[in-house]
Amino acid sequence: MSDCLFCRIARGEIPASKVYEDDEVLAFNDINPVAPVHFLMIPKQHLASLDDAQAGHQALLGKLLLLASKLAKTQGLEQGFRTVINTGRGGGQEVFHLHIHVIGGGNIPPMVKRN
């Protein structure tokens, strides 16, 4: 999609602080981080959300998840990290291009408040 924010970042039309890049994937620092380390990983191919993924995307999705762990460690997150994929409006997705948040460092609160 030509007007998609993340497609434009992947094409280099909008600058980003890159963490990693290859022919299929771009990882860049989040402009509104919620933790000391917070970067996004996107496929360069436009895929609106995880709901839109199909069997043909299996290798790409696997690559993204394996790369998340590798990149987290290069960013100093040897003790662990959180990955988040928001899917659809009801799941909190704001930019409709599949992306994985990799978050860590500092005191990361639990995802779900427990009583």
Backbone torsions as a table, in degrees:
resi	resn	phi	psi	omega
1	MET	NA	127.5	-174.7
2	SER	-70.8	-28.2	-176.9
3	ASP	-98.5	0.4	179.8
4	CYS	-67.7	129.2	-178.5
5	LEU	-54.4	-48.7	-176.7
6	PHE	-73.1	-30.2	173.4
7	CYS	-63.7	-40.8	179.4
8	ARG	-65.8	-39.2	175.7
9	ILE	-64.2	-44.5	-179.8
10	ALA	-61.3	-33.6	178.7
11	ARG	-81.4	-6.2	-179.9
12	GLY	84.8	10.0	-180.0
13	GLU	-76.6	-25.7	177.0
14	ILE	-122.1	128.6	-177.7
15	PRO	-68.8	149.8	177.0
16	ALA	-147.3	151.1	175.7
17	SER	-84.1	96.4	-172.0
18	LYS	-74.4	138.8	173.4
19	VAL	-101.7	-33.7	-176.4
20	TYR	-163.1	149.8	174.2
21	GLU	-155.9	138.2	168.2
22	ASP	-141.8	-165.2	-176.5
23	ASP	-67.5	-24.6	-174.6
24	GLU	-111.5	-23.2	-169.0
25	VAL	-132.7	144.5	171.7
26	LEU	-130.2	133.9	173.8
27	ALA	-121.9	134.7	-177.8
28	PHE	-148.2	155.0	-179.3
29	ASN	-67.2	139.6	177.6
30	ASP	-69.9	138.2	-179.0
31	ILE	-76.9	-14.5	176.2
32	ASN	-128.4	69.2	-174.2
33	PRO	-65.3	146.0	177.1
34	VAL	-105.1	0.8	-179.5
35	ALA	-153.8	167.3	179.0
36	PRO	-55.4	-35.3	173.3
37	VAL	-117.8	122.6	178.5
38	HIS	-154.2	103.8	176.5
39	PHE	-127.9	161.2	179.8
40	LEU	-111.2	144.8	174.1
41	MET	-119.6	129.2	179.7
42	ILE	-130.5	147.4	166.9
43	PRO	-75.6	142.7	177.3
44	LYS	-69.2	-28.8	174.9
45	GLN	-71.7	133.2	179.4
46	HIS	-69.4	125.6	174.9
47	LEU	-141.3	113.0	-169.0
48	ALA	-59.9	-42.4	-179.2
49	SER	-161.1	173.6	177.1
50	LEU	-61.5	-30.2	176.6
51	ASP	-62.0	-24.4	-178.5
52	ASP	-90.4	-5.7	-179.6
53	ALA	-69.5	144.3	179.2
54	GLN	-130.2	177.6	-177.3
55	ALA	-54.1	-34.4	179.5
56	GLY	-67.4	-13.0	178.9
57	HIS	-95.4	0.6	-173.5
58	GLN	-56.1	-47.4	-178.4
59	ALA	-64.4	-40.1	179.4
60	LEU	-65.2	-43.8	179.0
61	LEU	-64.0	-41.2	176.4
62	GLY	-63.0	-41.6	178.2
63	LYS	-60.2	-45.1	-179.9
64	LEU	-59.0	-45.5	-177.7
65	LEU	-68.5	-41.7	177.6
66	LEU	-66.5	-37.7	178.7
67	LEU	-68.4	-32.2	178.6
68	ALA	-56.1	-46.4	-179.7
69	SER	-64.0	-45.5	-179.8
70	LYS	-61.8	-47.4	-178.4
71	LEU	-68.2	-36.0	177.6
72	ALA	-58.0	-43.5	179.9
73	LYS	-65.9	-38.9	179.2
74	THR	-67.4	-20.0	178.4
75	GLN	-93.9	9.0	175.5
76	GLY	91.6	13.7	-176.6
77	LEU	-98.2	52.4	-179.1
78	GLU	-66.7	-24.5	-177.8
79	GLN	-86.2	-6.7	178.4
80	GLY	133.2	169.3	-176.3
81	PHE	-161.6	169.0	177.0
82	ARG	-114.8	140.3	171.2
83	THR	-116.0	140.0	-179.4
84	VAL	-136.1	130.9	172.3
85	ILE	-124.5	107.5	175.6
86	ASN	-84.0	132.6	-176.4
87	THR	-126.1	116.4	178.7
88	GLY	75.4	164.9	-179.7
89	ARG	-56.6	-42.4	179.9
90	GLY	-65.6	-21.2	178.1
91	GLY	-95.9	5.9	177.9
92	GLY	87.1	10.6	179.7
93	GLN	-70.4	129.5	-179.7
94	GLU	-108.9	-35.2	176.6
95	VAL	-109.7	121.0	-173.6
96	PHE	-89.6	65.7	170.4
97	HIS	-145.3	121.8	-177.3
98	LEU	-47.1	130.4	176.0
99	HIS	-150.5	148.7	178.4
100	ILE	-112.6	124.5	172.2
101	HIS	-84.5	131.8	171.7
102	VAL	-115.9	119.7	-169.5
103	ILE	-130.8	138.0	176.4
104	GLY	-176.5	-179.9	-177.5
105	GLY	86.3	148.2	179.8
106	GLY	70.8	-158.0	-178.3
107	ASN	-100.2	98.9	-178.9
108	ILE	-87.0	119.3	-179.4
109	PRO	-69.5	160.6	176.3
110	PRO	-61.1	151.7	178.7
111	MET	-68.6	-37.4	-175.9
112	VAL	-122.3	129.6	177.6
113	LYS	-72.8	127.4	-178.8
114	ARG	-110.9	142.7	178.0
115	ASN	-91.5	NA	NA
